[in-house]
Amino acid sequence: MSPHAEPLPVVEPAAAAPLDFAGVYDAHFPFVWRSARRLGVAPASLDDVVQDVFLVVHRRLDSFEGRSTLKTWIFGIALRVVRDHRRTLRRKPTDGDDGLEIHADPRANPAEAVERAEGVRLLHAILDGLDDEKREVFVMAELEQLTAPEIAEVCGINVNTIYARLRSARKEFDEAVARHQARERFVRPSKASSSGEGGAS
Amino acid sequence: MNELGPAARKLLDETRDADDPGVADARRVRAALFAKIGVTAGAGAGAALIAKGAKAAPVVASGALGGATLVKIGLVVATLGIEGYFGLRAGTHPSSAPPVASISSVSSTSSSPSVVDSTAAAKLVAPSPSTSSETTAPVVPMPLPVAASSAPVAVKSAPVIAPPGATGSTSIADEIALIRSAQQHLAAGDAAAALVELDEHAARFPHGAMAEEREGARLVAHCMLGDAGAVARAEKFLASHGESPIAVRVRSACGLP
């Protein structure tokens, strides 16, 4: 599903009516789930983190004022919960969660499924290589299509800082993809040449 | 601003929906969450969720999925207790989920034994009668929530071990336990002890989910102590969090309109 397919309800303060938590949850669960994953939450912890996010949403929904989109507001909560989760993990030994989740797409043939799984693994490996600040901005901008002002609001920092982080994150992402392609050409020359994209800019 | 190169863009396009939840994920998380918060979900809601976002593709080798949900039973009781304590449901913020019904629902769920994080449970003890009576002191006029007295299920003496993968919920539970402990000190009129708990929360969770509640409670404590500048800080806090659920509490303690 494309992230663009989700509704982005904007609640005008003047017309604000009590929001139904179940409706809010249903509309935003997929994006909270995938965003938490892309922000570095391992599969084994996803259930807990996503539930934590919505526990906070449930607790604070009445105080949502409609100054931002609901998606941006929820993303702000998700970001704080994920950051806290990361800090907790850094204080504690690993729980053995290797994050090696492989999605099988029934629409694809086996070869395509393997290639897709490799792509997903590469995406997460590159995201893991970004520092937290760049990763957050990159995920919000490139994967969730939030605008720089929206990201600035979520993070509570200057929009120029967002632009700087995004620029740096894109550069690192490009370089990581280029390194991966170079390794692929070395290890599997036939595959690399057949898939030969233009490379990183 | 620089744009991504074609190879990077291709990778993003190909994996854009790769992290969407599966149908099983959607059902599992929804059922667990809604059971805890006591929200009655319509039968069609799950189907709508699936149609909106959850993909039908099965997930292979997804690993051991969070086994920490049991720990959150105590967490939810504490969360609802905090809401009630701060007067969240006291009138300024109409709720779509009646608090008593929610608390009742959660409490009944909480009757499951040996599922509460031991650290959190130790701090989720319902206030003693003497503590409750102190909550009516003029300086702390907000009534204790029903949850505080109806949540004995959170007090389990049996040792409880958080399952692997419970780090997220344990962290939130720890946060709530600290904030709740601070509130209990405030209710007992011991602002200094409350500040100790709040300082610990600030040290452990500087940007935690309960940071706003922490700062509100800190202002309440300083106003109780009559600290110079506390009222001014409260005014500043209210300027940016005037609609916050804790604003009423801060206004009351600091004598602000």
Interface residues (C-beta under 8 A of the other chain):
Chain A: M1 S2 P3 A5 E6 P18 L19 D20 F21 A22 G23 Y25 D26 A27 F29 P30 F31 W33 R34 R37 R38 V41 A42 P43 A44 S45 L46 D47 D48 V49 V50 Q51 D52 F54 L55 V56 H58 R59 R60 L61 D62 S63 E65 I77 R80 V81 R83 D84 H85 R87 T88 L89 K92 D95 G96 D97 D98 L100 E101 I102 H103 A104 D105 P106 R107 R116 G119 V120 L122 L123 E142 L143 Y163 L166 R167 R170 K171 F173 D174 V177 A178 Q181 E197 G198 G199 A200 S201
Chain B: M1 N2 E3 L4 G5 P6 A7 A8 K10 L11 L12 E14 T15 R16 D17 A18 D19 D20 P21 D25 A26 R28 V29 R30 A32 L33 F34 K36 I37 V39 A41 G42 A45 A48 L49 K52 G53 A54 K55 A56 A57 P58 V59 V60 A61 S62 G63 A64 L65 G66 A68 T69 K72 L75 V76 T79 I82 E83 L88 H93 P94 S95 S96 A97 P164 G165 A166 T167 G168 S169 T170 S171 I172 E175 F205 H207 G208 A209 A211 E243 S244 P245
